[in-house]
Amino acid sequence: MIFPGHTMFYSTTILKGVVLSLVLTLANTGKTQKVDLETYCFYGPRPYAEVWLRIDRNSVEWQKTEDGMNRSSVNVLLTIVRQDSSIAAADKFVLQAAASDSLTDFLAVRRFALSAGNYTMSVEIEDAILKAGKVQILQKFQLDGQSQWQLSDPLLLAKILQDSTFSPMAKNGLLMEPLAFGYAGEEIRTMPVYVESYVMDKPDSTVVYLQCRGFEGAEAKPGEKALFTLYQKCKGNAEEAQIVQVPLQVLRSGTYRLVFSLIDKSKNVLATRQSVFVRMNPAADVEWLAAYNADVANSFVEKLPADQMDYILKAHLPITEQHQVSTLGELLKSNRLASQRQFIFQLWKSRAPVAPEEAFQKYMEVVRAVDQKFHTNVGYGFQSDRGHIFLKYGLPTNVITVDTEVDAPPYEIWYYHRMPQTRQTNVRFLFYNPTLVHNNFQLLHSTCLGEKINPAWEIELYKSVPMDRLGPTIDATQVKEGTNRNARRYFNEF
């Protein structure tokens, strides 16, 4: 047990503060592997690369074993290659777990002593139970050469505890859990960051400070100002570990950049490193919207009737950025009309800077048409699965509606030749109506990234013919073809 409510899995063994979070779908399985790979470089007398690997527990297959426990296993192969293509380091290990209430994700850490240079790291991940394909991640990093002053890459943390026992996740008597997927949720008010500073030659009398500045956005902008600046005095040791507590409660939802620098009394920068994270903070979003200084440019939102704001806000869910969905939820629960109006204005100002009012009005025309077309007795038409997909991705290229197959309930297949939002082509959505209630079509399966993927969709669609399943009953994903079972052909060929 590492932290209360958090069980981490690792095997013992010993890169640049870049966070790589991937969501990859294994071919022919529909199983989504959610992987977070974070690499950091540390220096001192013997430089080394540190690799943190996290795999979401819902990304892997779980199987009941003879002892009655649900167990999972993941095979990992990690290889680090030099610029001349020679192998600098490699490690092969297995992460195993038995399901329990305290289980969160698989978490592994590796440290590799390396010389200065450029490297490419390859990580291959295979679900040992599913065995349907491998996820491979490639990442480049650079280990700098020695200099008078240096900083390690900042390690953003979710939790930190004093600990004197051996653990691969401990450094300098501190047991650390990295921030998962570079995401700081609204429950995190202060984020600890671990940084090491180094003096490569004999320490001198120079007084040095560790400076931390926070900026909005992942990239530097001309003339940008820091949102906050923190200072901590260094002791002047040859190697020194520091924990910086970064305040997050005032930061709105969005992407942020932390820049750490070693500076002297004259504020000369001796060394610098940076790290990027995503913040989710709906409460701060609502406060900011309420304090927004309205002007003529956003006058169209001032005319929006108060009694229509619930309808308008709900209609904007399909086109709201993921990091603002929680903010929209908070606004729907509140009666803060000014904040609600400003949310709409900010959304359309970012989507259509030249003519936000015109774009808003055109969108609402589509909303009203979608509401009427897909209206059900349980909600607005745009809240149905078909209405949501229509507003999010636009008019499909083609639609096939089938309501004459006796082996299946009514179903529809939507085709999109091009999907700019996900950079895909030939995308399909399959909706079905298992309840036979008017317009109550539900999304059963799609090939769209980020949307529902169900490899056993045929079994669900044709569940009235269980004896015609192909293969083992439990693992079957298809049924026999027949005159009343055309969905697979329609889905794949049209």
N, C-alpha and C positions, 0 to 999 in steps of 0.2 A: 504494500500500500504506500503510495507516494504522498498524496494529499487526500484529505477526507472527500470521499465521493469520486475519486479519480484513481483508477488503476492503470498503470502504464506498463507496457511490455517492451523488453529490450534484451539483447544478448551482449555480453561484455566484449570489448576489443579496445585502441587510441587511434570557412571559405568566404566569403564576401557577403555582406548583409543584404542579400537580394532574396525576396520571398517569391517562390514560384508555386502557385496554387493551381492545380489542374483538375478538371472534371472530364474523364475519358470514358467512353462507352466501349466495352469489349464487343468485337464483331460477333453477330449472330446470337448474342445472349441477352442484350438489353441491360446487362448489369453495368451500373455506373461506378467507376472507381474514382473516389475523391481523394486526391493526394496532395499533401502540402510538403514541399521540399525547401528547406531553408539552409543556406550555407554561409559560414562565417570564417574570417581569417583572424588568427591570434598570433602574436609575435613573442617578444622576449628572447631569452638565450636560444631557444629552439622553436622556430615558427611551426605552426601546425594548422591544418584545415579541420573545421568541425562541421559535421553534417547532421542535421536533424530531419528525420523523416516521420511524417504523421499520415496515417491512413484511417479515414473515417470508418467506424465499425459497421455502418450501414452499407459500406461499399463492398463488403465481402460476403461470401456464402457461409451460412451456419448449418451444421449438420448434427443431428442427434446421434450420439455414440452409445456403446453398450452400457455405459454407466448411467445412462439417462440424461446426461448433460448435453447442451448444445455447445459445440466446439467449432472453432475456426482456425485456419492456418494460412499464412502468407509466406511465400518464398521471395527472398530479396537477393539480388546480385548487384553489388556496387563496385564500379571500376573507375579509377582516375588515371587519365592518360596525359602524358606530357605533350608539348607542342611538336616534338619530333616523332610522335605516335608510339613511343615506348610506354609501357605500363608503369606508373609510379606507385600505385597501391590498388588493392582489391580486397573485397570481403564478401562472403556468401553466408547468409544466415536465414533462420526461419523465425517468424513471429507467430506464437500460438496463444490461444486464449479459450477459456470456458466462460460462457455467458453468465453474468451475475449482475445484481442491481447496481454495483459500483463501477461497472465497466464503462469507459468512454471510448477512446480510440486506441489504436496501436501507435506506439511512439518508440522510435529507435534513435540512438545517438552514436556516432562514430567519430573518432579523432585520428588524423593521419599526419605524422611528422613529414614535412615536405620542404624542399628548398625553394627559393624565390623563382618565380616563373609563371607562365600561362598554362592552364590545365583545362581539360574537358572531362566532366564527370558524367558517367552513364549509370542510371539506376533502372534495373529491370524488376518489375513486380508481377508476380503470378499468384492468383488465387489457387491454393493447393487443392481445394475441394472442387471448385468449378472447372479448373483446367481448360478454359475456353480460349485462352489467348493471353498475351503478356502486354503489360503497359511499360513502355520505355520512355524515360525522361533524359534528355541531354541538357547539360548546363555548363557554361563556361565560367571560369573564375580566375582571378590573378592574385598570387601571393607576392606582396611587395618585398623589395630588398631592404636591408637594414639602413636606418637613418637615425639622426640624433634623437628625434622625437617621433613617436608613433602612437596611434590609437588602434584598438581592435575594432572590428565591426560591431555595432550595437546589437545586443540581444534583447528584443522586446519580450516581456514576460507577462504571463497570466497570473502566476503565483510564485512566491519565493519564501523559503523558510531557512532558518539557521539549522545546520545539520553537520555533524562531525563524522557520520558513518560513510562508508564507501558507496558510491552510486555513480553510474555513468552520467547522470544528470546533475552531479554536484561539482562545483568549482569554488575553491577558496572557502570551504566551509558553508557554502550556500547551495541549497537544493532548489532547482529551478524548473519550472514548466513554461516553455515558450508560448507566446500568444498564438492560438490556433488560427491558421490560415490568414494571419496578419489582420485579424478582425477584432476590434474592440467594441463590444456591445454596450448597451445603455447601462448595464449593471456595473460596469467598470468605471469608477470615478477617478482613480489614480492608477497609472500604469508604471510599474517599475521597469527600468531599463538597466541592463548590466553592460558595463564598458570597462575595458582595461587600458591603462595608459602605460607607456614605456619610455625609459631613458636609456638609450643604447650604450652611450659612453658613460664615464664616471659622472654621477650627478653633480651639478654645479649649484651655485647659490641663487639661480634664477627662480623667482616665485611664479608658479604656473597655476592656472585655473582651468577647470573643465567647464566649458560653456555648452549649453543646450538651447537651441532655438527651434521653435515650431513654426512651420509655414503651411499654408493651404495649397493643395495640389501636389502631384508627384514630381513635377518638373519646375525648375527655377524660372521665374519671370522677371523681366527687367524692372527694376525699381521696387520689387516686392518688399514688404515690411514684415518682420517677425510678429506672430501673434502673441508670443511670450518668449522670454529669455530667462534661463536659470543659470546660476553659477555655483560651482563647488571648488573649494581650494584643494589642490593636490598636495600630498605630503612630500613629494619630491623623491619617492623611492624609485629604484630601477624598474620595478614592475608593481603596478598598483591597480587593484580592483575597486570599482566604484558603482554604487547603485543610485541612479537618478530617478526620483519620483516625478513623473510627468502628469500634470493636472489635465484631466479630460472633461470634467463636468461642464465647462463652458464652451466646448467645441461642438459645433453643429455637425450633422451627418455629412460625411464626405471623405475624400482622400487627403491625407496629411503627410508631411515630410518633416522628420526630425534631423537637424544638422548638429553634430557634436564636433567641437573644436577644442584643441589645446591652445590656450592663449597666454601671453605674458602680461605684465602690468600695463604695458602700453597697448594692449589688445592686438598685438601681432599674432597672426595665426601660425602655429607651429605644426599642426597636423589636423586633419579633418576627416570625418566619416559621416554617412547619412543612412537613414532607413525610412521606409514608407509603410504606412498602415491605413486601414479603413476604419472610420469611426461611425457608429450608429447611435444617435442621440435625439430621439423625437421630441423630448421635452425642450431641449435647447432650440430645436428647429421652430417650434411653435412660438417660443418667446421672441426669437429673432423676427419671425413674420409679423408678430404683433407690433414690434417696434420699428418696422420698416417705414421709412419716410416717403409717404405717397406723393406722387407728382402727376403732372398732366399725362405722362407716358403710360401710366397704368390706369387711366380714368375709366376704361371700359369695365374693369372689375368692380368699380364703385357702383355701377348700374345693375349689377347682378342681384336679383331679388333674394332676400334673406330666406324666403320660404322655398326656394329652389336650390339652395346650396347643397343640401344632402344629396339630391339627385345629381347635381353637377359634379360633386366630389367623387361619388361612387362611379360615375361614368368615366372618370379619369384614371381609375385604377389600372386598366390594361396598358396605358402608355406612361405610367409612373416608373421612374428608375427604381431599381431594386432597393437601393439604400434609402429611398424616401417613402417606401411603402408603409413603414411603421409610423412615420410622421403623418401620412395621410390618415392612418387609423386613429391617431390621437386627435386630429382635427375633426374627424367624423363624430367622435365622442364629446367634443367640446362645443361650447356655444360662442366661441371667439370668432365672430363674423369677420373682423378685420384680418385675422390670421388666415382664415379660409380663403378670403379673396386674394390675399397676397400670394398664397400658394399657387393658385391658378395663374396669377400674373407671372410669377417667376417661371413656372413651367413653360408657358407659351412664349415668354421673352427669350428663353434659351432655345426653344424649338424653331421659332420664327421671329428673329430679332427685328426685321424690317416692318412686318405687319402682324404683330401678335393677335390683335383683335380679330382681324379677318381670318386668320388660321383657326382661332378659337371658335368662331361662328360656323365655319365650314365643318369642323370636327363635331360640333353639337348637332348639326344637321344629320350627319351620319349616325350619331348616337341615337337620335330620335327614330331614325329609320330602322336601326338595328333593334331598338327596344320593341318596336311594333312587330318586326319580322319574327323575333325569337322570344316574344313575351310568354311567360309561364305563370302559373298560379302561385308560385313560390318566390317570385322576385322579378326585377326588371329584366328585359331581354338581354341587355348587355352584361348581366351577371350570370347568364347561362354560359356553359362551356363554349358553345358555338359563337355566342355574341362576344365573349371575351377574346377568342382567337381572331374573330373578324376585326375588332377594333385594334388589336395588338399588331396583326400582320397584314391587314388589308383584305381586299377582295380576292378570293382564290381564283386561280386560272381556270379551273374546271371543278364541277361537283357532280358526283354520281349518287343518286338517292335510290335505295332498294327497300321496298316494303312488301315484296311478294314471295320471299323465301320462307317456306313453312318451318324450316329448321332454325330460323334466327328471327329475332325481333327486328323492327325497322332499323336501318343503318345508313349512314352517309359517309362518303369518302371525299375529302377536299384535297385538291392538288394545287401546289404552288411550283411553277417552273423555276422561279428565282425567289430567294428569301434574303434580301439585303441585310436584315437585322442579324442573322446568324451566318451570313456568307455561305449559304448552302444553295444547291439546286435540286430540283425534283423532290420536294418535301411533301409528305402526305400526313393527313390527320384522319383518323377513323372515329366517328361518333356513333353511338347506338342508343336505343331507347328501350331498356329492359323493362320498364314499368308500363309502357304503352300509354302513359299520360301525355296529353297534348304538348308537343314541343319540348318534352323532357329528355333531350338528347344529351348524353354524357360522353366526354372524351375517353375512349378506350385505349387508344394507341396512337403514337406518332413517330415520325423520323426526325422531328425538329429538336435541335439541341436545346436543352433546358426545359423541355416539355415532357409529358408523361410517355414513358416507354414501357410497353408490356409485351415481352416475348411470347407469352401464352394467350395473346388476345383472341386467337381462333377458338381456344378451348372455352373462353368466357362467352364469345359470341354464339357458338354452337353448343352450348351446354345441354341442350335438349337431346343430344345424341351422344351420350357418354361412351357408349359401346363402340363408336366409330373413331375414337382417338388413335393416333398413330404413335406407336412406341409404348413404353411403360406408362401406366395410368397416372402415376404421381408426377413424372417428369415430362409428360407429353406437352407439346406446344402447337400441334397441328391436328386436324381431323381429315378423314378421307374426303376426297373431292366427290362432288355429286351435282346433280342438276339444281339442287336447292342450296348449294354451298359454293358461291362464286366469289366471296369476299377476298380470298387470297389472290386470285387472278386479277380482280379489279384493282386491288391495292398495289400489286407489283407491276402490272403491264400497262395501265392507262396513264 
